[in-house]
Amino acid sequence: MSLYISVNTPTKDFYQSPIDNAITFFATSIAMEKRVGSFPEGPKLDITFSLSSKHDAPSFEGMRMGPYNDQNKTLYFETVVPPHMTQSRVAPQYVQAVLEDVIDNAQDYFSDLGVEFDFNQWQEVITKLSQSESPLTMH
């Protein structure tokens, strides 16, 4: 089991912004959790955060679930970060909420397919990440 995080950004203007820092923190923390084996067995989740600028914006709002790739056992998600969130001090809480939504949606999806998905352990990992010493605890 694994979780992958990536970012689509149309410009370098978002580099080291609050949303960039929050996404980077979670991605780094997830990589460390993978090393110690905190993630449950089962399918992988892949989430892409899409940022937008005045001249380049995704064609949808909110979150969408992509296909499930049965070969590599990965369920894909994409979420559009609201423009006001890119410079917000609550960006870390936004990223955490997105990850929690991904887990909720994955639980529903895998439940419908009859695929084992350890929802409770996923929640524990995300909660642990959100409580770690990081920019998330700074105001």
SVG drawing of the C-alpha trace seen along z (x, -y; Angstrom):
<svg xmlns="http://www.w3.org/2000/svg" viewBox="-21 -36 33 44">
<polyline fill="none" stroke="black" stroke-width="0.4" points="0.0,0.0 1.2,-3.4 0.2,-7.0 1.6,-9.2 1.3,-12.9 2.1,-15.2 1.4,-18.8 0.5,-20.3 1.3,-24.0 1.2,-26.3 3.8,-28.7 6.7,-28.8 4.9,-31.6 3.6,-29.0 7.1,-27.8 7.4,-28.0 3.8,-29.3 1.8,-28.0 0.1,-25.4 3.4,-24.3 4.9,-24.0 1.9,-22.0 1.9,-19.6 5.7,-19.2 5.5,-18.5 2.8,-15.8 4.6,-14.2 7.9,-14.1 6.2,-12.7 4.4,-10.1 7.8,-9.0 9.2,-8.6 6.1,-6.6 6.5,-4.3 10.0,-3.5 8.8,-2.4 5.9,-0.4 3.0,-2.5 0.7,-2.1 -1.7,0.8 -1.6,3.6 -3.8,3.2 -4.3,0.9 -2.3,-2.3 -3.7,-5.8 -2.3,-8.6 -3.4,-12.2 -2.5,-15.1 -3.0,-18.7 -3.7,-21.0 -3.0,-24.7 -4.3,-27.3 -3.3,-30.8 -5.2,-33.5 -4.2,-32.1 -4.2,-28.3 -6.8,-26.5 -8.0,-23.0 -11.3,-22.2 -13.1,-21.2 -13.5,-22.3 -13.2,-20.2 -12.0,-16.6 -12.4,-13.8 -11.6,-10.2 -9.8,-8.8 -9.5,-5.2 -8.4,-2.3 -5.4,-0.6 -5.8,3.1 -2.3,3.9 -0.5,1.7 -3.4,1.6 -3.6,-2.2 -6.6,-4.4 -6.0,-7.9 -7.5,-11.2 -7.1,-14.8 -8.1,-17.9 -8.2,-21.5 -6.8,-23.8 -9.0,-26.9 -7.0,-30.0 -7.5,-31.6 -6.0,-28.6 -2.5,-28.9 -1.5,-31.7 -3.7,-30.8 -2.3,-30.1 -4.8,-27.2 -3.3,-25.5 -2.0,-22.6 -5.5,-21.9 -6.8,-22.0 -4.2,-19.4 -5.1,-17.2 -8.8,-17.5 -8.2,-16.5 -6.2,-13.5 -9.1,-12.5 -11.5,-12.9 -9.4,-10.7 -9.4,-8.0 -13.2,-8.3 -13.8,-8.1 -11.4,-5.2 -13.2,-3.3 -16.5,-3.7 -15.0,-2.7 -13.2,0.4 -16.2,1.4 -18.3,1.4 -15.7,3.5 -15.3,5.9 -11.6,5.0 -10.0,5.0 -9.1,1.5 -8.0,0.8 -9.9,-2.5 -9.1,-2.7 -5.3,-2.3 -5.3,-4.8 -7.1,-7.3 -4.5,-6.6 -1.6,-7.4 -3.1,-10.7 -3.9,-11.7 -0.4,-10.9 1.0,-13.0 -1.2,-15.9 -0.1,-15.9 3.7,-15.7 6.0,-18.7 5.9,-20.7 4.7,-23.9 1.3,-22.5 1.6,-23.4 2.8,-26.9 0.4,-29.8"/>
</svg>
